[in-house]
């Protein structure tokens, strides 16, 4: 089960954010699997304090649920079976993510996707990670564009704000770019407190 506990909110200048991105075998949280996790600890100004990345191995043995072919959605993320063999088993990866998430504000671009998968995988492997309360840079960006005149994909926003995105669909590259985007959006919304930020997310 995923436990949800109310947190004390630090002042924005003291807050630390954990910006997360996952690459997966597909879009269905109940049947698809996480293949890579990228996570960046950052502050409201976008300073990266720590980076973490791992491939995620969904089985203990040498074989994979999809057989000898490379994993599903390989054409999008480029992840190979060989890379996954060097990764952490899903349960261990979830435990590491739980440690990183402690006392930090969770963020992702299209957070429903990333935290939906983290919630599903953590429940599947009996690792309690609190992900129900989070920020979404996709939603934060859309609020600045009420007429939806612009694109709000991560690649489009990186181009708009001159944020480096050297390798899209690599989890750590996407998380690092999202961390920079977060700092720009915090300033654009003129947020002063952590609660100001949570007001931006339904």
RASULTA-V811304 format. One record per residue. N is the residue number from 1. RES is the residue in three letters. PSI is psi in whole degrees, -180 to 180 (* if undefined). Layout:
# RASULTA-V811304
((N & RES & PSI) (N & RES & PSI))
This chain:
# RASULTA-V811304
((1 & UNK & 150) (2 & UNK & 119) (3 & UNK & 143) (4 & UNK & 111) (5 & UNK & 137) (6 & UNK & 141) (7 & UNK & 152) (8 & UNK & 134) (9 & UNK & 118) (10 & UNK & 160) (11 & UNK & 152) (12 & UNK & -38) (13 & UNK & -19) (14 & UNK & -7) (15 & UNK & 145) (16 & UNK & 139) (17 & UNK & 143) (18 & UNK & 107) (19 & UNK & 123) (20 & UNK & 144) (21 & UNK & 140) (22 & UNK & 146) (23 & UNK & 141) (24 & UNK & 174) (25 & UNK & -10) (26 & UNK & -157) (27 & UNK & -10) (28 & UNK & 113) (29 & UNK & -25) (30 & UNK & -21) (31 & UNK & -25) (32 & UNK & 168) (33 & UNK & 151) (34 & UNK & 134) (35 & UNK & -24) (36 & UNK & 141) (37 & UNK & 131) (38 & UNK & 136) (39 & UNK & 139) (40 & UNK & 127) (41 & UNK & 125) (42 & UNK & 167) (43 & UNK & -178) (44 & UNK & -20) (45 & UNK & -3) (46 & UNK & 11) (47 & UNK & 123) (48 & UNK & 119) (49 & UNK & -26) (50 & UNK & 145) (51 & UNK & 147) (52 & UNK & 136) (53 & UNK & 140) (54 & UNK & 145) (55 & UNK & 153) (56 & UNK & 121) (57 & UNK & 114) (58 & UNK & -4) (59 & UNK & 153) (60 & UNK & -32) (61 & UNK & -169) (62 & UNK & -12) (63 & UNK & 163) (64 & UNK & 156) (65 & UNK & -26) (66 & UNK & 4) (67 & UNK & -148) (68 & UNK & -17) (69 & UNK & 162) (70 & UNK & 159) (71 & UNK & 158) (72 & UNK & 149) (73 & UNK & 17) (74 & UNK & -35) (75 & UNK & -18) (76 & UNK & -54) (77 & UNK & -16) (78 & UNK & 10) (79 & UNK & 136) (80 & UNK & 162) (81 & UNK & -38) (82 & UNK & -42) (83 & UNK & -40) (84 & UNK & -34) (85 & UNK & -25) (86 & UNK & -3) (87 & UNK & 179) (88 & UNK & 148) (89 & UNK & 150) (90 & UNK & -45) (91 & UNK & -44) (92 & UNK & -39) (93 & UNK & -40) (94 & UNK & -38) (95 & UNK & -41) (96 & UNK & -40) (97 & UNK & -39) (98 & UNK & -42) (99 & UNK & -43) (100 & UNK & -34) (101 & UNK & -19) (102 & UNK & 126) (103 & UNK & 20) (104 & UNK & 156) (105 & UNK & 124) (106 & UNK & 138) (107 & UNK & 145) (108 & UNK & 163) (109 & UNK & 120) (110 & UNK & 61) (111 & UNK & -30) (112 & UNK & -38) (113 & UNK & -58) (114 & UNK & -48) (115 & UNK & -22) (116 & UNK & -43) (117 & UNK & -41) (118 & UNK & -41) (119 & UNK & -46) (120 & UNK & -48) (121 & UNK & -37) (122 & UNK & -37) (123 & UNK & -40) (124 & UNK & -32) (125 & UNK & 14) (126 & UNK & 46) (127 & UNK & 115) (128 & UNK & 110) (129 & UNK & 127) (130 & UNK & 108) (131 & UNK & 1) (132 & UNK & -31) (133 & UNK & 116) (134 & UNK & 170) (135 & UNK & 151) (136 & UNK & 114) (137 & UNK & -25) (138 & UNK & -48) (139 & UNK & -41) (140 & UNK & -39) (141 & UNK & -43) (142 & UNK & -32) (143 & UNK & -25) (144 & UNK & -6) (145 & UNK & 67) (146 & UNK & -25) (147 & UNK & 0) (148 & UNK & 48) (149 & UNK & -16) (150 & UNK & 166) (151 & UNK & 144) (152 & UNK & 17) (153 & UNK & 154) (154 & UNK & -43) (155 & UNK & -40) (156 & UNK & -41) (157 & UNK & -35) (158 & UNK & -39) (159 & UNK & -45) (160 & UNK & -43) (161 & UNK & 10) (162 & UNK & 45) (163 & UNK & 128) (164 & UNK & 131) (165 & UNK & 86) (166 & UNK & -27) (167 & UNK & 78) (168 & UNK & 144) (169 & UNK & 11) (170 & UNK & 127) (171 & UNK & -42) (172 & UNK & -39) (173 & UNK & -43) (174 & UNK & -41) (175 & UNK & -40) (176 & UNK & -43) (177 & UNK & -40) (178 & UNK & -35) (179 & UNK & -41) (180 & UNK & -41) (181 & UNK & -41) (182 & UNK & -46) (183 & UNK & -38) (184 & UNK & -41) (185 & UNK & -36) (186 & UNK & -46) (187 & UNK & -40) (188 & UNK & -34) (189 & UNK & -3) (190 & UNK & 37) (191 & UNK & 136) (192 & UNK & -27) (193 & UNK & 166) (194 & UNK & -37) (195 & UNK & -34) (196 & UNK & -40) (197 & UNK & -43) (198 & UNK & -25) (199 & UNK & -20) (200 & UNK & -7) (201 & UNK & 126) (202 & UNK & *))
